[in-house]
Amino acid sequence: MATNKAKPSKRITARAVEDDVLATAHGLAAALDRAGAMDAVSMREMDQLCLPPRPDYSGPEVKRIRAATRMSQPVFARLLGVEKSAVAQWERGAKRPSGPVLRLLKVLDPSKPESPIVQVRRGIVEGAA
């Protein structure tokens, strides 16, 4: 007797659907712009609408990212272009990172597949194989 085992379904979040819709809309708008069917003002508005949301990192997340880079607070601060006290305050939760540092943290975040840390680790593993 054969039994059908249900494959575990991949959970789709509302955020993932929204990102997919925005990416599709932006791709369509870019195609219309290239064809001359959309003016520059409308394309700028589409670009602004489809920008990814600004990341937000809490103290434990900053500490996790710093630990993944295997850097001390002073070295991590220098990499980000801030004072060591700023990194310490972020990690304690006394303050939150802002501005360009948020984008840099996103780039360094090992939970993101596009992170250089993930890319380097992947290269090391593939090189060892």
KARAKA-V188201 format. One line per field, one symbol per residue. ss: DSSP state (H for helix, E for strand, - for the rest). psi: psi as a letter, one per 30 degrees, with the letter a starting at -180 (. if undefined). Layout:
BEGIN
ss = ???
psi = ???
END
This chain:
BEGIN
ss = -------------HHHHHHHHHHHHHHHHHHHHH-----HHHHHHHHHHH--------HHHHHHHHHHH---HHHHHHHH---HHHHHHHHH-------HHHHHHHHH-------HHHHHHHHHHHHH-
psi = kkkjkkkkkkkkleeeeeeeeeeeeeeeeeeeeefggkleeeeeeeeeegkklklkkleeeeeeeeeefhkleeeeeeefhlleeeeeeeefgelkllbfeeeeeeefjffkfgkeeeeeeeeeeeff.
END
